[in-house]
Amino acid sequence: MLNDRLAGHIALITGGGGEIGTAIALRYASEGASIAVADLEPSKAEETVRKVVEAGGKAVGLGVDVSDPESCAAAVAGAMEAFGKITTLVNVAATVTPDGTVETLSLEQWNKAIGVNLTGAFLMCKYAVPHMRAAGGGSIVNIASQLGHLGVQNRSPYCTTKAALIFFTRILAMDHAADNIRANSISPGFILTERSSKRVGGKDKARVINGPRHLLNRPGEPEEIAAGAAYLASSDASFVTGTDLLIDGGYVTFKGRVQPDGKTTML
Ligand SMILES: NC(=O)c1ccc[n+]([C@@H]2O[C@H](COP(=O)([O-])OP(=O)(O)OC[C@H]3O[C@@H](n4cnc5c(N)ncnc54)[C@H](O)[C@@H]3O)[C@@H](O)[C@H]2O)c1
């Protein structure tokens, strides 16, 4: 165990079968939390569970479609059945959103992005909050994006849902402060995962193309997001609520590129 900062915590993680979700599950377990790993693809959730258990942690796997209210209620019930309480909810699940403008995107594509990326967090909070209150409080961590801060052409479904998720989190923090529930979002920069790298043709290309967009001249790793998520779940963040934590290597700080000589040029 890394430390016991999250001992006694029960964390429900959606999108827990993905790369960032898996890193968060492993980090939480290494700090003593028990994990309910929920994902649209149950086999991916089970793979994360296998990794957590192999590392000496406790986890159960659940299937969930976060855009479906009944499925969200069932996932929360599943976590309760497995562990008897929920102290931490991490909304990581997001759908791969299509590129296009208002003229080329269909209403179905738009609604799907809203349904998974935004309504998904709403629904999971809706069903988990009563249990978190009953547990005496807890922490909600919503995974937003640097693209909820800086827009990208042709990606209104993604950018809009992530910007809205940041704002939703603020209101969530207001609504449930009296329940001792803290709510914060994390906005990652470009994190080297299969999903994000596919757009530019793989991880090697993504390093070269996306790395220089960050002041630190490299993409981030899922474990760097997990470290922030563990902080926000822990009592080290006991006075932190309603905030958005940029873990982005300086992506949002400047509109430019780092050149091979290490100097930055502004765009
Ligand atoms: N990788 C990056 O560069 C980056 C940057 C900023 C923000 N993010 C955010 O981080 C999160 C994780 O990204 P990742 O790169 O690990 O992606 P990923 O594709 O590896 O993980 C996403 C997971 O969500 C699951 N999922 C999709 N639709 C779902 C649904 N309807 N219900 C439940 N689960 C569903 C997928 O099966 C997958 O396991 C996402 O919210 C993403 O928007 C990623």
The ligand as an SDF file (V2000), in Angstrom:
LIG
                    3D

 44 48  0  0  0  0  0  0  0  0999 V2000
   -7.0910   11.1640  -22.5920 N   0  0  0  0  0  0  0  0  0  0  0  0
   -7.1250   12.4800  -22.6460 C   0  0  0  0  0  0  0  0  0  0  0  0
   -6.3010   13.1430  -23.2930 O   0  0  0  0  0  0  0  0  0  0  0  0
   -8.1730   13.2380  -21.8800 C   0  0  0  0  0  0  0  0  0  0  0  0
   -8.0350   14.6390  -21.7770 C   0  0  0  0  0  0  0  0  0  0  0  0
   -8.9990   15.3540  -21.0760 C   0  0  0  0  0  0  0  0  0  0  0  0
  -10.0580   14.6770  -20.5000 C   0  0  0  0  0  0  0  0  0  0  0  0
  -10.1690   13.3240  -20.6350 N   0  0  0  0  0  0  0  0  0  0  0  0
  -11.3150   12.6680  -20.0160 C   0  0  0  0  0  0  0  0  0  0  0  0
  -10.8650   11.6150  -19.1880 O   0  0  0  0  0  0  0  0  0  0  0  0
  -11.8350   10.5770  -19.1650 C   0  0  0  0  0  0  0  0  0  0  0  0
  -11.2050    9.2260  -19.5030 C   0  0  0  0  0  0  0  0  0  0  0  0
  -10.5620    9.2900  -20.7480 O   0  0  0  0  0  0  0  0  0  0  0  0
   -9.6470    8.0800  -21.2910 P   0  0  0  0  0  0  0  0  0  0  0  0
   -8.6680    8.6820  -22.2200 O   0  0  0  0  0  0  0  0  0  0  0  0
   -9.1740    7.2250  -20.1440 O   0  0  0  0  0  0  0  0  0  0  0  0
  -10.7120    7.2880  -22.1770 O   0  0  0  0  0  0  0  0  0  0  0  0
  -11.1330    5.7550  -22.2100 P   0  0  0  0  0  0  0  0  0  0  0  0
  -11.9080    5.5810  -23.4870 O   0  0  0  0  0  0  0  0  0  0  0  0
   -9.9540    4.8680  -21.9890 O   0  0  0  0  0  0  0  0  0  0  0  0
  -12.1430    5.6190  -20.9710 O   0  0  0  0  0  0  0  0  0  0  0  0
  -13.4770    5.9850  -21.0400 C   0  0  0  0  0  0  0  0  0  0  0  0
  -14.3000    4.8420  -20.4730 C   0  0  0  0  0  0  0  0  0  0  0  0
  -15.6800    5.2490  -20.4090 O   0  0  0  0  0  0  0  0  0  0  0  0
  -16.4710    4.1480  -20.7920 C   0  0  0  0  0  0  0  0  0  0  0  0
  -17.7840    4.6170  -21.2720 N   0  0  0  0  0  0  0  0  0  0  0  0
  -18.0820    5.1870  -22.4690 C   0  0  0  0  0  0  0  0  0  0  0  0
  -19.4010    5.4200  -22.5360 N   0  0  0  0  0  0  0  0  0  0  0  0
  -19.9290    5.0240  -21.3530 C   0  0  0  0  0  0  0  0  0  0  0  0
  -21.2470    4.9830  -20.8390 C   0  0  0  0  0  0  0  0  0  0  0  0
  -22.2970    5.4240  -21.5580 N   0  0  0  0  0  0  0  0  0  0  0  0
  -21.4420    4.5020  -19.5900 N   0  0  0  0  0  0  0  0  0  0  0  0
  -20.3900    4.0340  -18.8710 C   0  0  0  0  0  0  0  0  0  0  0  0
  -19.1330    4.0110  -19.3030 N   0  0  0  0  0  0  0  0  0  0  0  0
  -18.9100    4.4990  -20.5390 C   0  0  0  0  0  0  0  0  0  0  0  0
  -15.6740    3.4450  -21.8880 C   0  0  0  0  0  0  0  0  0  0  0  0
  -16.0920    2.0800  -22.0640 O   0  0  0  0  0  0  0  0  0  0  0  0
  -14.2490    3.5780  -21.3580 C   0  0  0  0  0  0  0  0  0  0  0  0
  -13.8690    2.4640  -20.5790 O   0  0  0  0  0  0  0  0  0  0  0  0
  -12.9520   11.0230  -20.1110 C   0  0  0  0  0  0  0  0  0  0  0  0
  -13.9550   11.6740  -19.3670 O   0  0  0  0  0  0  0  0  0  0  0  0
  -12.2510   12.0010  -21.0200 C   0  0  0  0  0  0  0  0  0  0  0  0
  -13.1450   12.9250  -21.6000 O   0  0  0  0  0  0  0  0  0  0  0  0
   -9.2540   12.5950  -21.2980 C   0  0  0  0  0  0  0  0  0  0  0  0
  1  2  1  0
  2  3  2  0
  2  4  1  0
  4  5  1  0
  4 44  2  0
  5  6  2  0
  6  7  1  0
  7  8  2  0
  8  9  1  0
  8 44  1  0
  9 10  1  0
  9 42  1  0
 10 11  1  0
 11 12  1  0
 11 40  1  0
 12 13  1  0
 13 14  1  0
 14 15  2  0
 14 16  1  0
 14 17  1  0
 17 18  1  0
 18 19  2  0
 18 20  1  0
 18 21  1  0
 21 22  1  0
 22 23  1  0
 23 24  1  0
 23 38  1  0
 24 25  1  0
 25 26  1  0
 25 36  1  0
 26 27  1  0
 26 35  1  0
 27 28  2  0
 28 29  1  0
 29 30  1  0
 29 35  2  0
 30 31  1  0
 30 32  2  0
 32 33  1  0
 33 34  2  0
 34 35  1  0
 36 37  1  0
 36 38  1  0
 38 39  1  0
 40 41  1  0
 40 42  1  0
 42 43  1  0
M  CHG  2   8   1  16  -1
M  END
$$$$
